[in-house]
Amino acid sequence: MNDNMTEQNAPKLDSVEDLLSYAFALEQEACDRYVELGELMAAHNNREVSELFKKMAKLEQHHADEIRELMEQKNVKESSSIQYQWSSPEGPETIDLGDLHYLMTPHQALNLALHNEERAFAFFDKIAKNTSDEETRSLAEKFAEEETEHVKWVMEWLTKQAAPEKGWDNDDDPPNLQD
C-alpha cells in the first residue's frame, strides 16, 4: 500500500453494528458509482472502459451482498441515522467524477480504481487499529484484508494494460454542451 494511504480518516468505531453499517454504505456507494461510470463511458462510446467499470461494479456489489448477509446474521439493520464521516465528500472507495475523462483508457480507469481500493484498505485498517472492541477489530482487519485482495487484482489487471500514449485526450470533435 502507498504510505499516504495510512493517513485515511476513519471514525472510531467500537461496535460491530456500526462497522457493518459503514462497510455496507462504503461498498454500496462504490458499486453505485461504478455502475454510473460504466453508463457514462458507454454514452461516450468508450466501451472498453465501460465494461471495466461494470466489472468493478459487480465485484463491489458482491462485497456489499456479503456484508448484508453478515448484517442479517447479526440482526443489524441498515442505518439511515448514521452520519458517515468520509475524509472527502464521498466514501473512500468511490471514484470522484472530477477524475474522469470521456477518452480515458482502461489503464487510467484502473489507476482510479487502485487508488480507491487502497483508500478502502486504509479506512478499515485505521478502524482496526483504533477500536477498543476486539470483535470490531477482527472484522475490520478482515475487511482490510479483503481490500488488499482487491488491490492485488487491480494491480494485476493494470499489468495487462498499456499506459496511455501522449495526446490520448486530443479530440478534434469534442462533445458540445450546446447539443
N, C-alpha and C positions, 0 to 999 in steps of 0.2 A: 504494500500500500504506500501511497505517497505520504511523506512526513506531514504535510499540511492537512491531511485528512484527519489526523488525530485531534485537530482543533475543532471539529464539527460540534456545534452546540447541540446539546440534548438535555431534555429535562431530567431532573432527578426523580426517578420512578421507584417506588418501594412496594408496588403490588403487581402481581401477575395480570390482574384485570386491566390496570392502566397500560401496562406494556402491550398486552394484546390489542387493546383499543388503538394505541399509537401504531403498532405494527400493521394492523389491518388498514388503517387510514393511509399509511405510507404506501403500502403495496397497491391498494385500490387506486389511489391517486396516480401512481406511476403507470398502472395499466391503462387508466382512462386517458392519460396524456399520450402514451404510445399509440393508442387507437386514433386519437386526434391527429397525431403527427403522420401516421400512416395514411389517413384520409387526405391530409393536406398535401403530402408528397404525391399521392395519386392524382390529385387535382392539378398538380403542376407537371404531370406526366413523368415523374421521377419514380418509375415503377420499382426499380431495384431497391431504393431506399424505403419506399412504401412497404415493400414486402418484409424488409428487415425490421422496420418498426412494428409491423403486425406480428412478427415472430416474437419480438420482445414483449409485446402486449400479452401474448399467450403465456409466456414464462411468468410474467408478473401476476397474471390472473390465477395461474396455478398456485403461486405462492400465497396470494390472498385467500384462495379457497382452502389451502392447508391451515392458514391462521383462523379462518372462520370455523373450520372443524374443531380446532383447539378451543375456540371460544365456546362452541356448543358443548363440548365435553366438560368444560369448567363452568358452564352456566353463566357466561359473560355475555352481556347484551352490548350491541353496538351503541356507543355513547355519542349522542349529539350534544351533550352538555360540556364535554371536554374542550377546552380552548387549546388546540395543538400549538406547540411552540417550536416552529421551524426556524432555522437560522436565516432563511431567506423567505420571500413571500410564498414560496411553495415548499413542499416536502423535499427531503434530502435525495429522493430517488426520482424526482420529477424534472424533466428537461425544460429549461426556460425557453419559451417561444422566441425570445430575442436572439437565441443562439442559432436559429435556423436560417438556412438559405435555400431557396427553391431548387437550386442546382447542386446542392451538396452531394457529396459522394458517399458510398457506403462506409468508406474509411472514416470520414468526418462524423457520420452518424454514430458509428461505433465508438469513436472517441468521446462523444457526448454521453453515450450510454455507460462507457467505462467510468467517466467522471462521476456519474450519479450512483453507480454501483459502489464505488469507493466511498462516496459520501454516506450511503446507507450502511456500509460496514462500520464506518467511524461513528455513526449515530448509535448503533446497537452496542458497539464496543464501549463507548463512553457511558452508556446506561449501565452496562455490566460492571464497569469499574466504579461507578458512583452509587450504586444501590446498596442499601443495608439489608435487603431481603434476599436470602440465599436462593429461593426458588426463582425470583425475578432475575437474579444474576445468571443462574444456569440457563434460563430460557433466552435471555439477551445474548449470552455467549453462543447459544445455538443459532440464533438469528444472524449474528455477526459471522459465524462460520458459513452459513448458507450464502450470505452476501459475498464472502470470499470465493466461494464456488462460482458465483455469477461473474465476479471479476475475472476469474480464470477463463471462463467460457468466452467472455467478450475479448479478452486478450488473445485467445486462440483464434477467434474469428478475425481479429484485426490482422493477424499474420498472413491471412489469406487475401487481404485487400491491398491494392496498391494505394500509396499515398496520392493525393490529388496533384495533378500537374499544375504548373504555373499558368495562371489565366483561367482556371477552372470556372470562375464565376463570371466570365465575359459572356454577354448575351446581346447580340445585335438587335434583338427584338424583345426587350424585357416586358413583363406584364405592365399594363397601363391601368392605373386606378380609375381612370375615367370610363373604361369599357364596362 
